[in-house]
């Protein structure tokens, strides 16, 4: 299990303790203060950004990592609407769907590309107590690697298609044709769609086996 998952579970335990009868006693302010400090200590252990929201979607607490990723001061963020911490376009696109997901007990993930800093932030919202917990991650490197993979796939496809040699790819077990280049289409004189429905054995005559 990830560290954040364990931390969220511990936060739930603290919330249950906070709601216990003893907290409603004369010692309530003391125990609530201790609970707040324990919550902050726990969420600061996470390598991911964590933001706690109340039932109205206002920020009640955020760890150091989240404040760094959001470029916010703790005092400015506390009590603010969470959606004010992301771009207006992102809030407009995702706020309604995120609210529906949380009401339905589902988690909701969305991305925010910050053009000035050329970075991608990923937000995952989950129900927690009467509000929600938001995990914030910097996924810029992951997006960069995914982009490189897409570029490599595109270049490989272009090399395969433009190769003057007859080339096709088939499944090792079923021998079904999976891919074919233009040279093969021209040589065998099959339409590409039909070619992709063939078994590789159809490409061999009795003489060639």
Buried (B, 14 or more C-beta within 10 A) or exposed (E): EEEBEEBBEBBEEBBEBBEEEEBEEEEEEEBEEBBBEBBBEBBBEBEBBBBBBBEEBBBBBBBBBBBEBBEBEBEEBEEEEBBBBBEEEBBEBBBEEBBEBBEEEEBBBBEBBBEEEEBBBBBBBBBBBEBBBBBBBBBBEEBEEEEEEEEEEEEEEEEBEEEEEBBBEBEEEEEEBEBBBBBBBEEBEBEEEEBBEBEBEEBEEEEEE
